Amino acid sequence: MMEAANVHNKLILAVVQEDDYDTTVSELNQNGFFVTMLSSTGGFWKKKNITIMLGVRRRVLRMRCLF
């Protein structure tokens, strides 16, 4: 049984333009990251936006040099 206290996960929320969604998700998937799409409303760049949610273990972030 895994103890929750020993797992240090990070939640990343990213707002991307609709035009960039397919490329962004494809690149993430090819690198072993899988995302959940959340419906976004509004016009941050006066274009439709899509929010992606990504859960990652802290050590994976360090290994992949994302942060």
VENGI-V841305 format. One record per residue. N is the residue number from 1. RES is the residue in three letters. SS is DSSP state (alpha for helix, beta for strand, coil for the rest). BURIAL is # if it has 24 or more other C-alpha atoms within 12 Angstrom, else .. Layout:
# VENGI-V841305
N|RES|SS|BURIAL ; N|RES|SS|BURIAL
This chain:
# VENGI-V841305
1|MET|coil|. ; 2|MET|coil|. ; 3|GLU|coil|. ; 4|ALA|alpha|. ; 5|ALA|alpha|. ; 6|ASN|alpha|. ; 7|VAL|coil|. ; 8|HIS|coil|. ; 9|ASN|beta|. ; 10|LYS|beta|. ; 11|LEU|beta|. ; 12|ILE|beta|. ; 13|LEU|beta|. ; 14|ALA|beta|# ; 15|VAL|beta|# ; 16|VAL|beta|# ; 17|GLN|beta|# ; 18|GLU|alpha|# ; 19|ASP|alpha|. ; 20|ASP|alpha|. ; 21|TYR|alpha|. ; 22|ASP|alpha|. ; 23|THR|alpha|. ; 24|THR|alpha|# ; 25|VAL|alpha|# ; 26|SER|alpha|. ; 27|GLU|alpha|. ; 28|LEU|alpha|. ; 29|ASN|alpha|. ; 30|GLN|alpha|. ; 31|ASN|coil|. ; 32|GLY|coil|. ; 33|PHE|coil|. ; 34|PHE|coil|. ; 35|VAL|coil|# ; 36|THR|beta|. ; 37|MET|beta|. ; 38|LEU|beta|. ; 39|SER|beta|. ; 40|SER|coil|. ; 41|THR|coil|. ; 42|GLY|coil|. ; 43|GLY|coil|. ; 44|PHE|coil|. ; 45|TRP|coil|. ; 46|LYS|coil|. ; 47|LYS|coil|. ; 48|LYS|coil|. ; 49|ASN|beta|. ; 50|ILE|beta|# ; 51|THR|beta|# ; 52|ILE|beta|# ; 53|MET|beta|. ; 54|LEU|beta|# ; 55|GLY|beta|. ; 56|VAL|beta|# ; 57|ARG|beta|. ; 58|ARG|alpha|. ; 59|ARG|alpha|. ; 60|VAL|alpha|. ; 61|LEU|alpha|. ; 62|ARG|alpha|. ; 63|MET|alpha|. ; 64|ARG|alpha|. ; 65|CYS|coil|. ; 66|LEU|coil|. ; 67|PHE|coil|.
